[in-house]
Amino acid sequence: MKIGELAQRTGVSIRSLRYYEQKGLLAPTRHENGYRDYSVLAEDQVKTIQLYLGLGLTTEQIVSFLHCVLLNKEAFCTEVLPVYLTKLAEIDTQIKQMQAIKSNLEERIRSIKEESNQSISEVTR
């Protein structure tokens, strides 16, 4: 199938499909005229790539185990669990950072409200 048809079937842009190819996630064959030809399995492959991108994984992480998960269940692919654990640790770190930022913003808001309330009460005296 041509790239436009694959894009239509998967809802992924042609530009993204070319990017996946560049990153080694897709490997279409080429006709003599240079046109890409995707197998019928490419649709499932793109949907699998989208699933992993939706989990926040990078294309580099996905390429490290994609071939395995396309042929087997995730549980049989030893490359997957370490990637998941690393990503989960990154998310935990980001959550802690965001919670610290949230606390700082809440404190600044309280401080501003208290200061503005004091200013208003001083003016109304």
C-alpha positions, 0 to 999 in steps of 0.5 A: 500500500502507498503512504497516503493509504497508510496515513488514511487508514491509521490517521497518522500524517504522511510526515509522521510516517516518513519520520517513523521510517527515518527512525527505523520504526517502519521499513517499507520497500521501494518501487523502481520509481522510488515510491514507498510500498507498505505491507498490510502489517504496517497498519498494525505496526503504526498503531503499535507505535502510536500506543507507545508514543502515547505512553510517553516513550521516545522513538529511540526507546520504541525501536529497541523493542518494537520488532519483538512486540510485533511478534510476541506479547510484551511479557516475552520481550525482555527489552520492554520492562526496563524501558517502562521502569525508566519511564515510570521513574522519569514520571515520578520525578516530574510529578515531584517537580510539579508538586514543588512548583504548585506549592510555590505558586500556592504560597505566592498566591497566598502571600499576594492575597494577604498583602493586598488585603492588608493594603486594602484595610490600611486604605479604608482606615 
